Amino acid sequence: MGSDRLPPGVMSLKYEWVPKPEKGFPAAYDPSPKGSNAFLVPGDEELFVGGGALNGAVGTLLLQHAGQEIAFKRDEDGNILKREEAGKQVPHFEKEECRHRRGQGGLF
């Protein structure tokens, strides 16, 4: 088998990391990607995508830009409600209402 050949059923992917800016952190999401892309959701073992750090940002992006149903508590107009966590206002995630968490719980 040559070095440029892969076994049947194995696919090779090329990827690039998002470049780090001079200040701050790289963007977690590109609303206008060039070509195909993948987005790694940080999450945790319970498929939690709420909270005040990157998980909360990912949950908000999935809800607002990808049409994914995320278990955020919302007002009558659909705005995500906030709650205080460690002195910071964060999206109010209702873990018990998360259908992904319930589905995973049924498997394990």
C-alpha positions in Angstrom: 0.0 0.0 0.0 1.5 3.3 -1.0 1.7 6.3 1.4 -1.0 8.1 -0.6 -3.5 5.3 -0.4 -5.8 4.6 2.5 -7.6 1.3 3.3 -11.1 0.9 2.0 -13.7 2.8 4.0 -11.1 5.3 5.5 -11.3 8.9 4.5 -8.7 11.6 4.9 -9.6 15.1 5.9 -7.6 18.3 5.7 -8.3 20.9 8.3 -7.0 24.3 9.4 -7.3 25.8 12.9 -8.9 29.2 13.2 -6.0 31.6 13.5 -5.4 33.2 16.9 -5.8 37.0 16.8 -3.1 39.2 18.3 -5.4 39.9 21.3 -8.2 37.8 22.8 -9.4 34.4 21.6 -10.1 33.0 18.2 -13.6 33.1 17.0 -15.7 30.2 18.1 -18.0 30.4 15.1 -17.7 31.7 11.5 -21.1 32.7 10.1 -19.7 32.9 6.6 -17.3 29.9 6.2 -15.3 29.3 3.0 -16.4 25.9 1.7 -17.2 23.1 4.0 -16.5 23.3 7.7 -16.9 21.5 11.0 -17.7 23.0 14.3 -16.6 21.2 17.4 -19.1 21.6 20.2 -17.3 21.6 23.6 -20.2 20.2 25.6 -19.8 17.7 28.3 -20.8 14.1 29.0 -24.5 15.1 29.4 -24.5 17.1 26.1 -24.7 20.3 28.1 -24.5 23.4 25.8 -25.6 26.1 28.3 -23.9 28.1 30.9 -21.7 31.2 31.0 -18.6 30.2 29.1 -18.1 28.7 25.6 -20.8 26.1 26.1 -23.4 28.9 26.6 -22.1 30.7 23.5 -22.3 27.5 21.5 -25.9 26.8 22.7 -26.9 30.3 21.7 -25.3 30.0 18.2 -27.0 26.6 17.7 -30.4 28.0 18.7 -30.1 31.3 16.8 -28.2 30.4 13.7 -28.6 26.6 13.1 -32.3 26.3 14.2 -31.3 23.6 16.9 -33.6 23.3 19.8 -31.6 24.1 22.9 -33.2 24.0 26.4 -32.8 27.6 27.2 -35.5 29.3 29.3 -37.1 32.0 27.0 -39.6 34.8 27.4 -42.8 35.1 25.3 -40.8 36.7 22.5 -38.3 33.9 22.3 -35.5 35.9 23.9 -33.1 33.8 26.1 -33.5 34.6 29.7 -30.4 35.0 31.9 -29.6 33.9 35.4 -26.7 34.8 37.7 -23.8 32.3 37.9 -20.6 33.1 39.8 -21.6 36.8 39.7 -22.1 36.8 35.9 -25.3 36.8 33.9 -25.5 33.7 31.8 -28.1 32.0 29.6 -30.7 30.1 31.7 -30.2 26.5 30.6 -32.8 24.0 31.8 -30.8 20.8 31.9 -33.8 18.6 32.9 -35.7 19.8 29.7 -32.8 19.0 27.3 -34.0 16.3 24.9 -30.5 15.3 24.0 -29.6 14.7 27.6 -32.8 12.6 28.1 -32.0 10.6 24.9 -28.5 9.9 26.1 -29.8 8.9 29.6 -32.1 6.3 27.9 -29.1 4.7 26.2 -26.8 4.5 29.3 
